Amino acid sequence: MSEIQTLQAGDDHAPDNDVVALLMRQHGDIRNLFDEVEAANGEERRDAFHRLVRLLAVHETAEEEVVHPFARSIPGGEQVVDDRLAEEKAAKETLAALDDLDTDDPKFIPRLMKLRTEVQEHARAEERYEFVHIRRSTDATNRAAMARAVRAAEAMAPTRPHPGVESGMANIALGPVAALMDRTKDAVRNAMGKG
């Protein structure tokens, strides 16, 4: 069994006190939400899609603020992180365009499938090139601290994609303002019965 398969098999029921286990679980949650959006119709699809957008936005923000800076400190990590950031930017652009469409629009599902492919390829690359090295490079105590930092970053993260904000510093500078604006949009959308 490869190290990635071991990570995946071993983390299915792992508590969220290890950053790799937490992020791997979230990757599974994201895959499940893509399935849910694709299978649903009408209001159920809209609700599932909004949950997917939110999870993707907060997940990527937390990785950009916590995981990528640590991964950069690992030998060879600079290029690994730069590649992940480029993937994240492309996926955020696709997601932002998709978020502007109504979920009943005929263009929605084909664009959702494009996003799904981008997100799945990105997640596999993180698992193979970033998460394995994090496990090798730090101990359980540090991975637990990183998991706490990820959860804290997610609590303050924007709830929508913001292409061009793919660094920890940009997230720290712009994240609170974007998060406030996104949460306001979410509240309005919910009040109007669209969310």
LUMROVEX-318042 format. One record per residue: residue number from 1; x, y, z of N, C-alpha, C in turn. Coordinates in Angstrom, 3 decimals, always signed. Example, Ala and Ser with C-alpha at 12.3 -4.5 7.8 and 13.67 -1.06 7.14 Angstrom:
% residues 2
> nr_n.u_n.v_n.w_ca.u_ca.v_ca.w_c.u_c.v_c.w
> 1_+13.190_-5.690_+7.800_+12.300_-4.500_+7.800_+13.200_-3.300_+7.800 $
> 2_+12.850_-2.250_+7.080_+13.670_-1.060_+7.140_+12.900_+0.030_+7.870 $
This chain:
% residues 195
> nr_n.u_n.v_n.w_ca.u_ca.v_ca.w_c.u_c.v_c.w
> 1_+0.865_-1.181_+0.000_+0.000_+0.000_+0.000_+0.900_+1.229_+0.000 $
> 2_+0.610_+2.196_-0.881_+1.414_+3.416_-0.948_+1.146_+4.288_+0.275 $
> 3_+2.035_+5.273_+0.486_+1.865_+6.164_+1.628_+0.571_+6.959_+1.515 $
> 4_+0.189_+7.358_+0.299_-1.065_+8.101_+0.112_-2.253_+7.216_+0.446 $
> 5_-2.224_+5.973_-0.011_-3.330_+5.057_+0.308_-3.395_+4.827_+1.813 $
> 6_-2.239_+4.711_+2.451_-2.216_+4.535_+3.900_-2.817_+5.755_+4.589 $
> 7_-2.441_+6.956_+4.122_-3.018_+8.181_+4.687_-4.520_+8.170_+4.541 $
> 8_-4.992_+7.836_+3.325_-6.431_+7.873_+3.073_-7.144_+6.804_+3.882 $
> 9_-6.630_+5.598_+3.881_-7.289_+4.511_+4.601_-7.258_+4.761_+6.100 $
> 10_-6.148_+5.282_+6.596_-5.999_+5.488_+8.027_-6.727_+6.702_+8.553 $
> 11_-7.139_+7.616_+7.700_-7.710_+8.868_+8.171_-9.233_+8.933_+8.080 $
> 12_-9.866_+7.876_+7.586_-11.311_+7.930_+7.400_-12.052_+8.289_+8.676 $
> 13_-11.602_+7.783_+9.811_-12.301_+8.031_+11.073_-11.406_+8.752_+12.073 $
> 14_-10.322_+9.336_+11.593_-9.394_+10.031_+12.476_-10.043_+11.291_+13.026 $
> 15_-9.753_+11.604_+14.284_-10.274_+12.855_+14.828_-9.620_+14.037_+14.128 $
> 16_-10.243_+15.179_+14.229_-9.738_+16.371_+13.551_-8.639_+17.062_+14.345 $
> 17_-7.843_+16.295_+15.088_-6.744_+16.898_+15.839_-5.408_+16.683_+15.133 $
> 18_-5.460_+16.341_+13.872_-4.283_+16.226_+13.019_-4.627_+16.967_+11.737 $
> 19_-3.802_+17.934_+11.349_-4.128_+18.782_+10.206_-4.327_+17.973_+8.933 $
> 20_-3.525_+16.934_+8.733_-3.669_+16.127_+7.524_-4.991_+15.369_+7.554 $
> 21_-5.319_+14.777_+8.690_-6.594_+14.054_+8.802_-7.775_+15.001_+8.588 $
> 22_-7.698_+16.193_+9.170_-8.764_+17.185_+9.024_-8.963_+17.556_+7.557 $
> 23_-7.875_+17.876_+6.864_-7.981_+18.294_+5.467_-8.395_+17.144_+4.560 $
> 24_-7.934_+15.938_+4.845_-8.353_+14.773_+4.051_-9.860_+14.537_+4.223 $
> 25_-10.356_+14.692_+5.462_-11.799_+14.534_+5.685_-12.557_+15.587_+4.898 $
> 26_-12.055_+16.810_+4.911_-12.723_+17.869_+4.157_-12.697_+17.581_+2.654 $
> 27_-11.611_+17.006_+2.152_-11.589_+16.625_+0.737_-12.715_+15.627_+0.447 $
> 28_-12.934_+14.697_+1.360_-14.044_+13.749_+1.205_-15.391_+14.452_+1.254 $
> 29_-15.535_+15.401_+2.169_-16.784_+16.165_+2.266_-17.044_+16.936_+0.973 $
> 30_-15.992_+17.491_+0.383_-16.122_+18.237_-0.865_-16.573_+17.297_-1.983 $
> 31_-15.948_+16.124_-2.084_-16.377_+15.145_-3.109_-17.850_+14.791_-2.927 $
> 32_-18.263_+14.574_-1.692_-19.668_+14.229_-1.422_-20.612_+15.363_-1.795 $
> 33_-20.208_+16.596_-1.533_-21.058_+17.737_-1.890_-21.181_+17.887_-3.403 $
> 34_-20.111_+17.622_-4.143_-20.223_+17.630_-5.606_-21.270_+16.613_-6.051 $
> 35_-21.239_+15.414_-5.463_-22.245_+14.387_-5.792_-23.650_+14.879_-5.476 $
> 36_-23.796_+15.500_-4.306_-25.103_+15.991_-3.877_-25.636_+17.068_-4.815 $
> 37_-24.772_+18.011_-5.206_-25.198_+19.078_-6.116_-25.628_+18.480_-7.451 $
> 38_-24.835_+17.566_-7.964_-25.138_+16.969_-9.269_-26.442_+16.183_-9.241 $
> 39_-26.722_+15.479_-8.149_-27.907_+14.627_-8.069_-29.188_+15.400_-7.757 $
> 40_-29.073_+16.572_-7.168_-30.250_+17.320_-6.717_-30.825_+18.176_-7.848 $
> 41_-32.001_+18.725_-7.581_-32.672_+19.652_-8.505_-33.254_+20.810_-7.711 $
> 42_-33.542_+21.885_-8.426_-34.255_+23.013_-7.833_-33.592_+23.565_-6.597 $
> 43_-34.406_+23.782_-5.567_-33.942_+24.392_-4.313_-32.906_+23.521_-3.607 $
> 44_-33.065_+22.192_-3.686_-32.084_+21.305_-3.049_-30.709_+21.460_-3.696 $
> 45_-30.677_+21.602_-5.030_-29.397_+21.810_-5.720_-28.796_+23.150_-5.299 $
> 46_-29.617_+24.168_-5.237_-29.144_+25.499_-4.856_-28.540_+25.459_-3.448 $
> 47_-29.243_+24.816_-2.514_-28.746_+24.722_-1.137_-27.420_+23.954_-1.075 $
> 48_-27.367_+22.822_-1.777_-26.149_+22.009_-1.772_-24.993_+22.778_-2.405 $
> 49_-25.288_+23.511_-3.473_-24.236_+24.280_-4.134_-23.712_+25.381_-3.220 $
> 50_-24.576_+26.057_-2.499_-24.124_+27.107_-1.582_-23.249_+26.516_-0.471 $
> 51_-23.598_+25.329_-0.008_-22.750_+24.669_+0.999_-21.392_+24.301_+0.405 $
> 52_-21.390_+23.851_-0.857_-20.144_+23.514_-1.533_-19.261_+24.751_-1.696 $
> 53_-19.850_+25.848_-2.150_-19.094_+27.093_-2.334_-18.468_+27.514_-1.005 $
> 54_-19.247_+27.474_+0.041_-18.745_+27.892_+1.358_-17.601_+27.001_+1.820 $
> 55_-17.783_+25.681_+1.706_-16.739_+24.760_+2.156_-15.460_+24.948_+1.345 $
> 56_-15.587_+25.079_+0.033_-14.400_+25.302_-0.794_-13.693_+26.598_-0.400 $
> 57_-14.455_+27.658_-0.194_-13.859_+28.954_+0.138_-13.121_+28.908_+1.472 $
> 58_-13.745_+28.379_+2.498_-13.092_+28.376_+3.812_-11.938_+27.380_+3.849 $
> 59_-12.093_+26.259_+3.176_-11.035_+25.240_+3.129_-9.777_+25.808_+2.470 $
> 60_-9.930_+26.422_+1.311_-8.771_+26.966_+0.600_-8.133_+28.119_+1.367 $
> 61_-8.943_+28.969_+1.978_-8.390_+30.066_+2.766_-7.525_+29.530_+3.902 $
> 62_-8.017_+28.535_+4.607_-7.256_+27.967_+5.722_-5.955_+27.325_+5.234 $
> 63_-6.016_+26.637_+4.102_-4.784_+26.059_+3.565_-3.785_+27.162_+3.207 $
> 64_-4.281_+28.226_+2.609_-3.407_+29.327_+2.202_-2.770_+30.021_+3.409 $
> 65_-3.490_+30.092_+4.520_-2.980_+30.789_+5.703_-2.121_+29.914_+6.601 $
> 66_-2.393_+28.614_+6.632_-1.733_+27.740_+7.602_-0.848_+26.682_+6.937 $
> 67_-1.410_+25.926_+6.023_-0.726_+24.754_+5.479_+0.384_+25.144_+4.506 $
> 68_+0.066_+25.989_+3.547_+1.077_+26.348_+2.544_+2.303_+27.033_+3.149 $
> 69_+2.130_+27.974_+4.095_+3.342_+28.562_+4.692_+4.242_+27.514_+5.357 $
> 70_+3.637_+26.527_+6.028_+4.454_+25.473_+6.625_+5.119_+24.637_+5.535 $
> 71_+4.361_+24.277_+4.504_+4.911_+23.445_+3.431_+6.067_+24.139_+2.715 $
> 72_+6.032_+25.456_+2.636_+7.138_+26.197_+2.002_+8.453_+25.987_+2.753 $
> 73_+8.372_+25.726_+4.057_+9.585_+25.557_+4.860_+10.222_+24.181_+4.688 $
> 74_+9.533_+23.271_+4.035_+10.047_+21.928_+3.792_+10.906_+21.975_+2.532 $
> 75_+12.054_+21.287_+2.505_+12.878_+21.290_+1.286_+12.036_+20.920_+0.054 $
> 76_+12.124_+21.773_-0.974_+11.347_+21.573_-2.201_+9.934_+22.100_-2.102 $
> 77_+9.567_+22.634_-0.963_+8.198_+23.076_-0.726_+7.775_+24.304_-1.498 $
> 78_+8.714_+25.177_-1.829_+8.368_+26.406_-2.565_+7.623_+26.087_-3.857 $
> 79_+8.192_+25.186_-4.670_+7.572_+24.857_-5.960_+6.256_+24.111_-5.760 $
> 80_+6.208_+23.229_-4.774_+4.971_+22.494_-4.491_+3.856_+23.478_-4.165 $
> 81_+4.129_+24.445_-3.310_+3.114_+25.421_-2.913_+2.742_+26.323_-4.089 $
> 82_+3.726_+26.773_-4.853_+3.422_+27.618_-6.013_+2.488_+26.897_-6.986 $
> 83_+2.725_+25.606_-7.199_+1.852_+24.823_-8.081_+0.437_+24.716_-7.503 $
> 84_+0.322_+24.501_-6.188_-1.006_+24.398_-5.562_-1.732_+25.744_-5.647 $
> 85_-1.015_+26.845_-5.447_-1.645_+28.164_-5.513_-2.165_+28.462_-6.917 $
> 86_-1.432_+28.052_-7.928_-1.903_+28.239_-9.309_-3.178_+27.430_-9.545 $
> 87_-3.215_+26.213_-9.031_-4.426_+25.381_-9.157_-5.594_+26.026_-8.414 $
> 88_-5.323_+26.534_-7.211_-6.377_+27.160_-6.419_-6.938_+28.387_-7.132 $
> 89_-6.075_+29.184_-7.731_-6.528_+30.376_-8.442_-7.444_+29.995_-9.605 $
> 90_-7.048_+28.989_-10.375_-7.872_+28.540_-11.511_-9.223_+28.029_-11.024 $
> 91_-9.225_+27.248_-9.959_-10.489_+26.727_-9.428_-11.360_+27.845_-8.871 $
> 92_-10.756_+28.837_-8.201_-11.537_+29.968_-7.684_-12.175_+30.759_-8.811 $
> 93_-11.458_+30.913_-9.919_-12.024_+31.627_-11.068_-13.214_+30.869_-11.643 $
> 94_-13.083_+29.561_-11.777_-14.197_+28.737_-12.269_-15.362_+28.805_-11.293 $
> 95_-15.071_+28.703_-10.003_-16.117_+28.733_-8.983_-16.825_+30.081_-8.946 $
> 96_-16.071_+31.168_-9.071_-16.683_+32.501_-9.057_-17.635_+32.663_-10.241 $
> 97_-17.235_+32.196_-11.422_-18.108_+32.272_-12.604_-19.338_+31.388_-12.418 $
> 98_-19.144_+30.227_-11.829_-20.254_+29.305_-11.591_-21.223_+29.867_-10.557 $
> 99_-20.690_+30.565_-9.553_-21.524_+31.132_-8.497_-22.460_+32.209_-9.041 $
> 100_-22.108_+32.789_-10.181_-22.964_+33.802_-10.807_-24.124_+33.186_-11.599 $
> 101_-24.059_+31.889_-11.876_-25.122_+31.217_-12.627_-26.207_+30.710_-11.681 $
> 102_-27.423_+30.662_-12.171_-28.485_+29.984_-11.440_-28.253_+28.484_-11.584 $
> 103_-28.508_+27.730_-10.558_-28.258_+26.289_-10.605_-29.175_+25.560_-11.583 $
> 104_-30.231_+26.227_-12.060_-31.108_+25.628_-13.073_-30.670_+25.974_-14.495 $
> 105_-29.673_+26.840_-14.632_-29.176_+27.234_-15.948_-28.591_+26.000_-16.653 $
> 106_-28.862_+25.801_-17.941_-28.320_+24.643_-18.659_-26.785_+24.598_-18.672 $
> 107_-26.125_+25.730_-18.484_-24.663_+25.772_-18.460_-24.102_+25.330_-17.101 $
> 108_-24.975_+25.239_-16.100_-24.496_+24.999_-14.740_-23.785_+23.654_-14.585 $
> 109_-24.426_+22.568_-14.948_-23.846_+21.234_-14.724_-22.546_+21.045_-15.504 $
> 110_-22.457_+21.420_-16.782_-21.160_+21.272_-17.457_-20.040_+22.068_-16.772 $
> 111_-20.349_+23.260_-16.308_-19.330_+24.055_-15.609_-19.009_+23.467_-14.234 $
> 112_-20.027_+22.899_-13.586_-19.799_+22.227_-12.308_-18.841_+21.047_-12.502 $
> 113_-19.010_+20.300_-13.594_-18.132_+19.157_-13.860_-16.697_+19.621_-14.122 $
> 114_-16.531_+20.761_-14.789_-15.196_+21.335_-15.004_-14.572_+21.688_-13.659 $
> 115_-15.351_+22.332_-12.797_-14.860_+22.679_-11.465_-14.500_+21.425_-10.680 $
> 116_-15.350_+20.422_-10.748_-15.105_+19.182_-10.018_-13.758_+18.583_-10.427 $
> 117_-13.496_+18.550_-11.727_-12.225_+18.013_-12.215_-11.050_+18.818_-11.668 $
> 118_-11.150_+20.147_-11.727_-10.075_+21.005_-11.213_-9.851_+20.774_-9.720 $
> 119_-10.933_+20.716_-8.975_-10.827_+20.555_-7.518_-10.261_+19.185_-7.164 $
> 120_-10.712_+18.137_-7.854_-10.214_+16.794_-7.547_-8.737_+16.645_-7.894 $
> 121_-8.318_+17.212_-9.021_-6.903_+17.153_-9.380_-6.059_+17.924_-8.359 $
> 122_-6.565_+19.055_-7.930_-5.872_+19.852_-6.916_-5.764_+19.079_-5.598 $
> 123_-6.855_+18.471_-5.169_-6.849_+17.715_-3.908_-5.857_+16.546_-3.981 $
> 124_-5.853_+15.824_-5.108_-4.896_+14.719_-5.256_-3.463_+15.227_-5.189 $
> 125_-3.198_+16.364_-5.811_-1.844_+16.927_-5.772_-1.467_+17.335_-4.354 $
> 126_-2.397_+17.933_-3.622_-2.110_+18.273_-2.219_-1.795_+17.019_-1.423 $
> 127_-2.612_+15.999_-1.582_-2.429_+14.771_-0.816_-1.085_+14.119_-1.140 $
> 128_-0.705_+14.136_-2.411_+0.527_+13.476_-2.841_+1.767_+14.315_-2.554 $
> 129_+1.720_+15.600_-2.846_+2.934_+16.400_-2.794_+3.069_+17.268_-1.546 $
> 130_+1.980_+17.480_-0.839_+2.046_+18.370_+0.317_+1.782_+17.611_+1.621 $
> 131_+0.674_+16.904_+1.696_+0.281_+16.276_+2.954_+1.260_+15.197_+3.400 $
> 132_+1.728_+14.377_+2.469_+2.687_+13.328_+2.819_+3.938_+13.950_+3.428 $
> 133_+4.407_+15.040_+2.842_+5.623_+15.695_+3.342_+5.383_+16.373_+4.693 $
> 134_+4.185_+16.875_+4.904_+3.866_+17.454_+6.217_+3.929_+16.363_+7.278 $
> 135_+3.355_+15.207_+6.986_+3.403_+14.095_+7.942_+4.836_+13.690_+8.250 $
> 136_+5.668_+13.670_+7.221_+7.070_+13.260_+7.413_+7.877_+14.314_+8.166 $
> 137_+7.481_+15.580_+8.048_+8.315_+16.688_+8.518_+7.966_+17.224_+9.889 $
> 138_+6.865_+16.771_+10.457_+6.487_+17.313_+11.763_+5.829_+16.232_+12.607 $
> 139_+5.766_+16.485_+13.887_+5.214_+15.491_+14.804_+3.730_+15.750_+15.068 $
> 140_+3.121_+14.839_+15.810_+1.687_+14.896_+16.089_+1.299_+16.177_+16.829 $
> 141_+2.139_+16.658_+17.716_+1.839_+17.880_+18.459_+1.734_+19.073_+17.521 $
> 142_+2.686_+19.190_+16.594_+2.638_+20.297_+15.632_+1.477_+20.151_+14.657 $
> 143_+1.169_+18.918_+14.258_+0.025_+18.722_+13.355_-1.281_+19.061_+14.071 $
> 144_-1.353_+18.799_+15.369_-2.545_+19.165_+16.145_-2.661_+20.691_+16.244 $
> 145_-1.545_+21.368_+16.460_-1.562_+22.833_+16.517_-1.988_+23.405_+15.165 $
> 146_-1.500_+22.816_+14.084_-1.893_+23.274_+12.754_-3.390_+23.031_+12.516 $
> 147_-3.916_+21.933_+13.016_-5.353_+21.661_+12.867_-6.168_+22.728_+13.594 $
> 148_-5.733_+23.111_+14.782_-6.425_+24.179_+15.515_-6.343_+25.489_+14.734 $
> 149_-5.185_+25.772_+14.163_-5.018_+27.000_+13.374_-5.904_+26.974_+12.130 $
> 150_-6.036_+25.820_+11.494_-6.912_+25.688_+10.320_-8.354_+25.979_+10.715 $
> 151_-8.812_+25.396_+11.826_-10.199_+25.639_+12.260_-10.421_+27.114_+12.593 $
> 152_-9.436_+27.762_+13.208_-9.556_+29.196_+13.518_-9.607_+30.017_+12.231 $
> 153_-8.761_+29.682_+11.260_-8.766_+30.402_+9.978_-10.089_+30.208_+9.258 $
> 154_-10.648_+29.010_+9.311_-11.927_+28.737_+8.662_-13.055_+29.541_+9.293 $
> 155_-12.982_+29.746_+10.599_-14.033_+30.502_+11.286_-14.080_+31.958_+10.826 $
> 156_-12.952_+32.485_+10.357_-12.870_+33.882_+9.929_-12.804_+34.035_+8.409 $
> 157_-12.889_+32.937_+7.688_-12.654_+32.956_+6.235_-13.854_+33.492_+5.459 $
> 158_-13.581_+34.062_+4.281_-14.679_+34.429_+3.376_-15.478_+33.175_+3.003 $
> 159_-16.731_+33.370_+2.653_-17.595_+32.243_+2.311_-17.788_+32.092_+0.810 $
> 160_-17.061_+32.899_+0.043_-17.110_+32.848_-1.421_-15.689_+32.907_-1.961 $
> 161_-15.502_+32.455_-3.185_-14.157_+32.497_-3.760_-13.734_+33.928_-4.093 $
> 162_-12.475_+34.207_-3.890_-11.905_+35.511_-4.231_-10.619_+35.256_-5.021 $
> 163_-10.751_+35.034_-6.351_-9.560_+34.789_-7.165_-8.560_+35.936_-7.025 $
> 164_-7.295_+35.560_-6.943_-6.243_+36.555_-6.787_-5.801_+36.726_-5.342 $
> 165_-6.531_+36.112_-4.427_-6.168_+36.158_-3.006_-5.773_+34.731_-2.630 $
> 166_-4.545_+34.361_-3.006_-4.079_+32.994_-2.777_-2.861_+32.911_-1.875 $
> 167_-2.622_+33.929_-1.073_-1.487_+33.845_-0.163_-1.979_+34.097_+1.252 $
> 168_-1.196_+33.606_+2.205_-1.554_+33.833_+3.595_-1.638_+35.309_+3.922 $
> 169_-0.681_+36.092_+3.427_-0.676_+37.533_+3.718_-1.883_+38.226_+3.093 $
> 170_-2.216_+37.880_+1.865_-3.382_+38.489_+1.215_-4.651_+38.105_+1.962 $
> 171_-4.743_+36.860_+2.415_-5.912_+36.437_+3.165_-6.023_+37.179_+4.486 $
> 172_-4.900_+37.368_+5.152_-4.921_+38.072_+6.436_-5.307_+39.536_+6.222 $
> 173_-4.797_+40.137_+5.146_-5.095_+41.541_+4.874_-6.521_+41.745_+4.382 $
> 174_-6.962_+40.921_+3.457_-8.266_+41.111_+2.819_-9.353_+40.195_+3.362 $
> 175_-8.942_+39.107_+3.996_-9.896_+38.092_+4.440_-11.019_+38.599_+5.330 $
> 176_-10.713_+39.367_+6.391_-11.794_+39.826_+7.261_-12.825_+40.702_+6.534 $
> 177_-12.361_+41.585_+5.653_-13.281_+42.438_+4.895_-14.111_+41.579_+3.938 $
> 178_-13.440_+40.685_+3.210_-14.156_+39.798_+2.279_-15.129_+38.904_+3.035 $
> 179_-14.709_+38.404_+4.184_-15.583_+37.543_+4.979_-16.834_+38.297_+5.425 $
> 180_-16.658_+39.538_+5.882_-17.800_+40.346_+6.298_-18.744_+40.593_+5.125 $
> 181_-18.176_+40.949_+3.969_-19.008_+41.172_+2.782_-19.732_+39.887_+2.377 $
> 182_-19.026_+38.761_+2.403_-19.639_+37.489_+2.022_-20.752_+37.100_+2.990 $
> 183_-20.511_+37.280_+4.275_-21.532_+36.912_+5.256_-22.755_+37.830_+5.135 $
> 184_-22.544_+39.090_+4.766_-23.666_+40.000_+4.513_-24.468_+39.510_+3.312 $
> 185_-23.767_+39.145_+2.221_-24.450_+38.602_+1.038_-25.213_+37.331_+1.393 $
> 186_-24.605_+36.481_+2.213_-25.268_+35.246_+2.635_-26.548_+35.548_+3.403 $
> 187_-26.485_+36.537_+4.314_-27.656_+36.902_+5.107_-28.764_+37.450_+4.222 $
> 188_-28.397_+38.300_+3.269_-29.404_+38.850_+2.329_-30.012_+37.739_+1.507 $
> 189_-29.168_+36.868_+0.978_-29.650_+35.745_+0.165_-30.616_+34.875_+0.975 $
> 190_-30.245_+34.592_+2.230_-31.113_+33.773_+3.090_-32.438_+34.501_+3.383 $
> 191_-32.355_+35.811_+3.656_-33.570_+36.588_+3.962_-34.525_+36.626_+2.773 $
> 192_-33.964_+36.581_+1.572_-34.792_+36.609_+0.367_-35.215_+35.213_-0.066 $
> 193_-34.840_+34.203_+0.729_-35.234_+32.830_+0.402_-34.482_+32.241_-0.768 $
> 194_-33.296_+32.774_-1.055_-32.504_+32.284_-2.178_-31.262_+31.520_-1.723 $
> 195_-31.166_+31.232_-0.464_-29.915_+30.690_-0.059_-29.910_+29.478_+0.724 $
